[in-house]
């Protein structure tokens, strides 16, 4: 488990871990963006599901927002009334097209 929040750079802009397959070539800068533990988890889960890729999120709202960003104009979302309040607010106030 990686406990670091930031990663030492050899020089500014040189991210460590670029050669680590779990970083998908992006390297590590700040652990909320990516870290070795999350990278290994995503690769293991993808392998378990016989998938090419996997994305893990730190919260359900982050996962919901990422999926919503994949939708196109005119697409619809069907959601229950008892959603988490933050998700409901996101749908009603942010992701809803302006009239």
Backbone as ProteinMPNN parsed JSONL, in Angstrom:
{"seq_chain_A": "XXXXXXXXXXXXXXXXXXXXXXXXXXXXXXXXXXXXXXXXXXXXXXXXXXXXXXXXXXXXXXXXXXXXXXXXXXXXXXXXXXXXXXXXXXXXXXXXXXX", "coords_chain_A": {"N_chain_A": [[0.852, -1.173, 0.0], [0.646, 2.12, -0.921], [1.587, 4.864, 0.874], [2.231, 7.436, 0.413], [1.571, 10.874, -0.435], [2.555, 12.599, -2.274], [5.102, 12.47, -4.834], [8.614, 12.162, -5.23], [10.378, 14.089, -7.556], [12.894, 13.83, -10.041], [13.681, 16.108, -11.341], [11.924, 19.195, -11.985], [8.844, 18.429, -13.465], [9.575, 15.886, -14.261], [8.198, 13.047, -13.821], [8.146, 10.399, -11.455], [7.981, 6.809, -11.91], [7.109, 6.452, -14.52], [7.916, 4.315, -16.06], [6.63, 2.253, -14.802], [4.287, -0.243, -15.291], [1.775, -0.078, -14.13], [1.166, 2.589, -14.066], [0.438, 3.238, -16.53], [2.151, 4.596, -18.237], [1.964, 7.225, -17.448], [3.166, 7.985, -15.105], [3.795, 9.057, -11.674], [2.56, 11.651, -9.655], [0.834, 12.97, -7.819], [-0.966, 11.413, -5.316], [-3.782, 11.251, -5.389], [-4.374, 11.443, -8.048], [-3.024, 9.31, -9.299], [-1.445, 6.288, -8.2], [0.914, 3.74, -7.194], [-0.428, 1.623, -5.768], [-3.191, 1.937, -6.417], [-2.969, 1.67, -9.191], [-2.085, -1.014, -9.442], [-4.298, -2.303, -8.299], [-6.328, -1.614, -10.169], [-5.332, -2.887, -12.48], [-5.359, -5.566, -11.604], [-8.103, -5.983, -11.112], [-9.124, -5.561, -13.693], [-7.921, -7.736, -14.997], [-9.161, -9.825, -13.62], [-11.768, -9.534, -14.509], [-11.417, -10.058, -17.139], [-10.878, -7.89, -18.808], [-9.685, -5.055, -20.733], [-9.057, -2.612, -19.502], [-9.45, -0.773, -16.409], [-11.008, 1.444, -14.152], [-10.609, 2.94, -11.064], [-12.212, 4.695, -8.444], [-12.21, 7.225, -5.882], [-14.567, 7.858, -4.725], [-18.135, 7.431, -4.929], [-19.45, 9.54, -6.158], [-17.448, 10.666, -7.722], [-17.075, 8.592, -9.543], [-19.633, 8.526, -10.719], [-19.738, 11.103, -11.914], [-17.679, 10.881, -13.789], [-18.693, 8.94, -15.531], [-20.99, 10.277, -16.454], [-19.777, 12.303, -17.902], [-19.161, 11.001, -20.216], [-21.428, 10.894, -21.704], [-23.472, 12.04, -24.437], [-24.998, 14.987, -25.893], [-28.471, 14.911, -25.592], [-28.598, 12.316, -24.673], [-29.903, 10.216, -22.058], [-30.383, 9.882, -18.493], [-31.416, 7.553, -16.174], [-32.477, 7.666, -12.964], [-32.884, 6.846, -9.498], [-35.101, 8.198, -6.956], [-33.999, 8.225, -4.402], [-31.228, 8.807, -4.384], [-27.799, 9.412, -3.387], [-27.329, 12.521, -1.811], [-25.42, 14.382, -2.868], [-25.001, 13.365, -5.433], [-27.545, 13.523, -6.516], [-27.915, 16.317, -6.448], [-25.861, 17.035, -8.208], [-26.823, 15.933, -10.614], [-29.256, 17.387, -10.918], [-28.526, 20.13, -10.786], [-26.053, 20.628, -12.015], [-25.373, 18.836, -14.167], [-27.646, 18.954, -15.684], [-29.005, 20.101, -18.698], [-29.063, 23.56, -19.663], [-32.044, 25.429, -19.952]], "CA_chain_A": [[0.0, 0.0, 0.0], [1.411, 3.36, -1.018], [1.104, 5.845, 1.844], [2.688, 8.758, 0.011], [0.607, 11.728, -1.125], [3.281, 13.181, -3.404], [6.234, 11.653, -5.225], [9.818, 12.946, -5.509], [10.733, 14.218, -8.966], [14.324, 14.053, -10.248], [13.701, 17.534, -11.638], [10.54, 19.614, -12.239], [8.192, 17.868, -14.643], [10.024, 14.507, -14.469], [7.414, 12.233, -12.898], [8.637, 9.049, -11.225], [7.031, 5.739, -12.191], [6.666, 6.412, -15.921], [8.199, 2.958, -16.54], [5.775, 1.307, -14.083], [3.111, -0.538, -16.117], [0.544, 0.304, -13.44], [0.893, 4.013, -14.274], [0.07, 3.366, -17.953], [3.045, 5.56, -18.857], [1.719, 8.591, -16.969], [3.976, 8.268, -13.93], [3.111, 9.437, -10.442], [2.81, 13.016, -9.215], [0.011, 13.204, -6.641], [-1.619, 10.114, -5.173], [-5.198, 11.257, -5.759], [-4.437, 11.248, -9.495], [-2.621, 7.918, -9.521], [-0.387, 5.799, -7.329], [1.162, 2.329, -7.494], [-1.447, 0.747, -5.198], [-4.394, 2.024, -7.247], [-2.651, 1.098, -10.498], [-2.097, -2.476, -9.323], [-5.694, -2.705, -8.082], [-7.046, -1.499, -11.438], [-4.851, -3.947, -13.373], [-5.835, -6.849, -11.088], [-9.544, -6.067, -11.345], [-9.312, -5.74, -15.142], [-7.556, -9.12, -15.31], [-10.204, -10.677, -13.058], [-12.956, -9.394, -15.349], [-10.984, -10.294, -18.516], [-11.056, -6.601, -19.48], [-8.44, -4.368, -21.079], [-8.799, -1.498, -18.592], [-10.327, -0.589, -15.252], [-10.801, 2.715, -13.449], [-11.089, 2.953, -9.68], [-12.456, 6.052, -7.976], [-12.206, 7.345, -4.43], [-15.931, 8.058, -4.248], [-19.197, 7.139, -5.884], [-19.743, 10.755, -6.91], [-16.41, 10.781, -8.75], [-17.388, 7.598, -10.568], [-20.834, 8.997, -11.428], [-19.396, 12.249, -12.753], [-16.87, 10.405, -14.916], [-19.585, 8.271, -16.479], [-21.84, 11.317, -17.04], [-18.982, 13.039, -18.888], [-19.108, 10.209, -21.448], [-22.7, 11.017, -22.422], [-23.602, 13.075, -25.46], [-26.223, 15.771, -25.849], [-29.641, 14.121, -25.953], [-28.61, 11.067, -23.907], [-30.718, 10.297, -20.849], [-29.994, 9.132, -17.306], [-32.536, 7.144, -15.327], [-31.95, 7.578, -11.597], [-33.896, 6.731, -8.448], [-35.291, 9.387, -6.127], [-33.235, 8.193, -3.158], [-29.791, 8.889, -4.638], [-26.983, 10.202, -2.47], [-27.664, 13.93, -2.017], [-24.46, 15.032, -3.76], [-25.241, 12.881, -6.792], [-28.815, 14.117, -6.929], [-27.65, 17.736, -6.725], [-25.059, 17.109, -9.429], [-27.72, 15.692, -11.757], [-30.278, 18.428, -11.054], [-28.016, 21.493, -10.864], [-24.837, 20.784, -12.825], [-25.401, 18.047, -15.41], [-28.88, 19.221, -16.423], [-28.809, 21.163, -19.702], [-29.779, 24.824, -19.459], [-33.229, 25.546, -20.815]], "C_chain_A": [[0.896, 1.234, 0.0], [0.811, 4.394, -0.079], [1.487, 7.271, 1.473], [1.561, 9.556, -0.642], [1.242, 12.404, -2.334], [4.513, 12.317, -3.662], [7.401, 12.548, -5.628], [10.104, 12.925, -7.004], [12.227, 14.485, -9.072], [14.578, 15.513, -10.588], [12.275, 17.923, -12.018], [9.999, 19.052, -13.559], [8.583, 16.433, -14.954], [9.329, 13.622, -13.444], [8.069, 10.864, -12.706], [7.572, 8.03, -11.616], [6.54, 5.669, -13.617], [6.874, 5.021, -16.506], [7.342, 1.894, -15.862], [4.533, 1.026, -14.911], [1.794, -0.14, -15.459], [0.219, 1.778, -13.583], [0.463, 4.284, -15.713], [0.882, 4.456, -18.641], [2.905, 6.984, -18.355], [2.618, 8.964, -15.797], [3.124, 8.671, -12.743], [3.529, 10.837, -10.024], [2.118, 13.254, -7.872], [-0.905, 12.002, -6.486], [-3.121, 10.106, -5.44], [-5.384, 11.063, -7.262], [-4.084, 9.818, -9.857], [-1.54, 7.564, -8.515], [-0.207, 4.311, -7.596], [0.096, 1.376, -6.954], [-2.712, 0.752, -6.06], [-4.154, 1.416, -8.621], [-2.677, -0.421, -10.48], [-3.504, -3.002, -9.106], [-6.473, -2.688, -9.39], [-6.63, -2.605, -12.409], [-5.356, -5.315, -12.924], [-7.327, -7.027, -11.341], [-9.846, -6.259, -12.828], [-8.993, -7.175, -15.531], [-8.613, -10.092, -14.805], [-11.448, -10.686, -13.947], [-12.66, -9.656, -16.827], [-11.218, -9.05, -19.375], [-9.696, -5.997, -19.808], [-8.07, -3.325, -20.038], [-9.797, -1.514, -17.441], [-10.012, 0.775, -14.657], [-11.405, 2.606, -12.063], [-11.2, 4.403, -9.23], [-12.502, 6.072, -6.46], [-13.597, 7.588, -3.869], [-16.933, 7.706, -5.343], [-19.531, 8.345, -6.747], [-18.707, 10.964, -8.012], [-16.671, 9.798, -9.885], [-18.597, 8.043, -11.394], [-20.508, 10.134, -12.386], [-18.591, 11.814, -13.97], [-17.73, 9.723, -15.968], [-20.476, 9.295, -17.179], [-21.084, 12.079, -18.121], [-18.866, 12.298, -20.216], [-20.372, 10.347, -22.293], [-22.651, 12.159, -23.427], [-24.901, 13.841, -25.271], [-27.388, 14.911, -26.343], [-29.703, 12.773, -25.264], [-29.401, 11.286, -22.628], [-30.118, 9.455, -19.733], [-31.257, 8.804, -16.537], [-31.97, 6.915, -13.935], [-33.105, 7.51, -10.607], [-33.98, 8.016, -7.642], [-34.401, 9.399, -4.892], [-31.721, 8.091, -3.389], [-29.096, 9.612, -3.497], [-27.211, 11.677, -2.817], [-26.732, 14.654, -2.97], [-24.663, 14.622, -5.21], [-26.531, 13.481, -7.345], [-28.634, 15.589, -7.283], [-26.846, 17.907, -7.999], [-25.95, 16.926, -10.656], [-28.659, 16.874, -11.99], [-29.715, 19.82, -11.32], [-26.837, 21.679, -11.798], [-24.97, 20.089, -14.171], [-26.661, 18.277, -16.241], [-28.639, 20.331, -17.437], [-29.619, 22.412, -19.37], [-30.936, 24.936, -20.434], [-33.236, 26.859, -21.552]], "O_chain_A": [[1.795, 1.362, 0.831], [-0.356, 4.759, -0.225], [1.097, 8.215, 2.161], [0.702, 8.991, -1.319], [0.556, 12.742, -3.298], [4.916, 11.528, -2.808], [7.207, 13.57, -6.286], [10.074, 11.87, -7.638], [12.777, 15.267, -8.296], [15.581, 16.087, -10.166], [11.481, 17.042, -12.348], [10.617, 19.187, -14.615], [7.98, 15.814, -15.83], [9.816, 13.465, -12.325], [8.497, 10.238, -13.675], [6.386, 8.357, -11.649], [5.629, 4.894, -13.908], [6.096, 4.587, -17.356], [7.329, 0.745, -16.303], [3.785, 1.955, -15.216], [0.806, 0.108, -16.15], [-0.893, 2.192, -13.256], [0.16, 5.421, -16.073], [0.376, 5.157, -19.517], [3.647, 7.866, -18.787], [2.81, 10.149, -15.526], [1.895, 8.632, -12.798], [4.715, 11.168, -10.038], [2.749, 13.687, -6.909], [-1.564, 11.611, -7.449], [-3.684, 9.042, -5.695], [-6.425, 10.576, -7.703], [-4.785, 9.187, -10.647], [-0.81, 8.433, -8.039], [-1.095, 3.681, -8.171], [-0.25, 0.407, -7.63], [-3.243, -0.308, -6.394], [-5.021, 0.73, -9.161], [-3.223, -1.049, -11.387], [-3.871, -4.035, -9.665], [-7.198, -3.636, -9.693], [-7.476, -3.192, -13.084], [-5.74, -6.137, -13.757], [-7.765, -8.106, -11.741], [-10.731, -7.038, -13.182], [-9.725, -7.773, -16.32], [-8.93, -11.072, -15.479], [-12.097, -11.719, -14.113], [-13.539, -9.498, -17.674], [-11.688, -9.138, -20.509], [-8.68, -6.384, -19.23], [-6.891, -3.165, -19.72], [-10.835, -2.174, -17.494], [-8.859, 1.204, -14.665], [-12.566, 2.229, -11.905], [-10.374, 5.239, -9.597], [-12.797, 5.059, -5.826], [-13.788, 7.531, -2.655], [-16.603, 7.692, -6.529], [-19.857, 8.201, -7.925], [-19.052, 11.391, -9.114], [-16.506, 10.139, -11.056], [-18.585, 7.948, -12.622], [-20.95, 10.13, -13.535], [-18.803, 12.329, -15.068], [-17.515, 9.91, -17.165], [-20.695, 9.188, -18.385], [-21.665, 12.459, -19.138], [-18.513, 12.898, -21.231], [-20.386, 9.962, -23.462], [-21.886, 13.112, -23.278], [-25.8, 13.385, -24.564], [-27.294, 14.265, -27.387], [-30.756, 12.136, -25.264], [-29.549, 12.419, -22.169], [-29.442, 8.456, -19.979], [-32.077, 9.684, -16.278], [-31.091, 6.074, -13.745], [-34.179, 8.057, -10.857], [-33.051, 8.824, -7.641], [-34.076, 10.47, -4.381], [-31.024, 7.373, -2.672], [-29.731, 10.338, -2.733], [-27.278, 12.033, -3.993], [-27.183, 15.451, -3.792], [-24.514, 15.442, -6.116], [-26.59, 13.893, -8.503], [-29.143, 16.053, -8.303], [-27.11, 18.816, -8.786], [-25.843, 17.678, -11.624], [-28.839, 17.312, -13.127], [-30.353, 20.616, -12.008], [-26.635, 22.773, -12.326], [-24.706, 20.696, -15.209], [-26.73, 17.835, -17.388], [-28.125, 21.391, -17.08], [-30.733, 22.319, -18.855], [-30.812, 24.577, -21.605], [-34.156, 27.13, -22.323]]}, "name": "protein", "num_of_chains": 1, "seq": "XXXXXXXXXXXXXXXXXXXXXXXXXXXXXXXXXXXXXXXXXXXXXXXXXXXXXXXXXXXXXXXXXXXXXXXXXXXXXXXXXXXXXXXXXXXXXXXXXXX"}
